Amino acid sequence: MAKFGNPLERWNSRFSQNGYLFGEEPNAYLRQHAPLLIGKGKTLCVADGEGRNSVWLARAGHTVTAFDFAPPAVAKARQLARRHQVHLDLHCCDWINFDWREQVFDNVVGVFFQFVDPQDRAILFSKMSSALKPGGVMLIQGYHTDQLEFNTGGPGVLENLYTEELMRTSFPELSVQDLRVYRQEIQEGTGHCGMSALVGYVGVKDLPAPDKP
Ligand SMILES: C[S@@+](CC[C@H](N)C(=O)[O-])C[C@H]1O[C@@H](n2cnc3c(N)ncnc32)[C@H](O)[C@@H]1O
């Protein structure tokens, strides 16, 4: 499905190198904002790569489902989970083929999944939001459009990057808990390394309005 850059062969080749391309530690925004997630929840990790975020969440007691389309990444996620003695419900599939169901997850976590163009992003965001139970929490970390100034990670395609306005308006059924645009030096393996322009978002899915008497 990836129309712009980052096709499967490229990801397979990157993940076939020794070691963990984005490291084994969780993303810093996820680590810092995990207290906003529903604790020990049923949690979906989108395009989870080599499992650094899903394994960390599973170690914190979450029941984690994760998917990624690159077989070498999923194999490494499996190894990392085994090493930390946690279970992951792992799926090797393109996002479009994931078994999206409505209102099944307490948390949906997406860290650096900017392989989608605006049209597909709207579909993916909508599937992620629909997968949340009412009261569930969405956490997203991505690169801001200013990331094009830096050569430190990300798709390098302007329209795939985020702005504050995009994140504020993409999830009308969620209430924003945290939305920040910031610059930070990050060290996530060799894949994301150096000064970066970032966006962090946490939103809570609104509960249905009570029936009128
Ligand atoms: C920048 S990496 C981030 C991986 C992981 N979320 C992390 O933070 O370590 C982007 C991930 O998206 C995956 N990916 C790219 N296109 C995809 C697609 N069409 N469907 C599912 N996963 C995809 C890649 O295999 C890669 O693991």
Ligand as a Chemical Component Dictionary entry (heavy atoms), coordinates in Angstrom:
data_LIG
# 
_chem_comp.id                   LIG 
_chem_comp.type                 NON-POLYMER 
_chem_comp.pdbx_formal_charge   0 
_chem_comp.three_letter_code    LIG 
# 
loop_
_chem_comp_atom.comp_id 
_chem_comp_atom.atom_id 
_chem_comp_atom.alt_atom_id 
_chem_comp_atom.type_symbol 
_chem_comp_atom.charge 
_chem_comp_atom.model_Cartn_x 
_chem_comp_atom.model_Cartn_y 
_chem_comp_atom.model_Cartn_z 
_chem_comp_atom.pdbx_ordinal 
LIG C1  C1  C 0  9.794  4.362  11.016 1  
LIG S1  S1  S 1  9.358  2.663  11.248 2  
LIG C2  C2  C 0  8.683  2.695  12.916 3  
LIG C3  C3  C 0  8.553  1.352  13.535 4  
LIG C4  C4  C 0  8.021  1.365  14.975 5  
LIG N1  N1  N 0  6.714  1.965  15.056 6  
LIG C5  C5  C 0  8.979  2.058  15.912 7  
LIG O1  O1  O 0  8.663  3.166  16.376 8  
LIG O2  O2  O -1 10.052 1.480  16.183 9  
LIG C6  C6  C 0  7.917  2.486  10.216 10 
LIG C7  C7  C 0  7.360  1.102  10.193 11 
LIG O3  O3  O 0  6.254  1.063  9.322  12 
LIG C8  C8  C 0  6.233  -0.199 8.684  13 
LIG N2  N2  N 0  5.406  -0.080 7.481  14 
LIG C9  C9  C 0  5.685  0.666  6.387  15 
LIG N3  N3  N 0  4.686  0.556  5.491  16 
LIG C10 C10 C 0  3.750  -0.251 6.050  17 
LIG C11 C11 C 0  2.486  -0.726 5.626  18 
LIG N4  N4  N 0  2.008  -0.386 4.419  19 
LIG N5  N5  N 0  1.773  -1.538 6.437  20 
LIG C12 C12 C 0  2.282  -1.897 7.642  21 
LIG N6  N6  N 0  3.483  -1.483 8.111  22 
LIG C13 C13 C 0  4.204  -0.653 7.323  23 
LIG C14 C14 C 0  7.684  -0.501 8.418  24 
LIG O4  O4  O 0  7.936  -1.883 8.197  25 
LIG C15 C15 C 0  8.324  0.034  9.689  26 
LIG O5  O5  O 0  8.437  -0.968 10.663 27 
# 
loop_
_chem_comp_bond.comp_id 
_chem_comp_bond.atom_id_1 
_chem_comp_bond.atom_id_2 
_chem_comp_bond.value_order 
_chem_comp_bond.pdbx_ordinal 
LIG C1  S1  SING 1  
LIG S1  C2  SING 2  
LIG S1  C6  SING 3  
LIG C2  C3  SING 4  
LIG C3  C4  SING 5  
LIG C4  N1  SING 6  
LIG C4  C5  SING 7  
LIG C5  O1  DOUB 8  
LIG C5  O2  SING 9  
LIG C6  C7  SING 10 
LIG C7  O3  SING 11 
LIG C7  C15 SING 12 
LIG O3  C8  SING 13 
LIG C8  N2  SING 14 
LIG C8  C14 SING 15 
LIG N2  C9  SING 16 
LIG N2  C13 SING 17 
LIG C9  N3  DOUB 18 
LIG N3  C10 SING 19 
LIG C10 C11 SING 20 
LIG C10 C13 DOUB 21 
LIG C11 N4  SING 22 
LIG C11 N5  DOUB 23 
LIG N5  C12 SING 24 
LIG C12 N6  DOUB 25 
LIG N6  C13 SING 26 
LIG C14 O4  SING 27 
LIG C14 C15 SING 28 
LIG C15 O5  SING 29 
# 
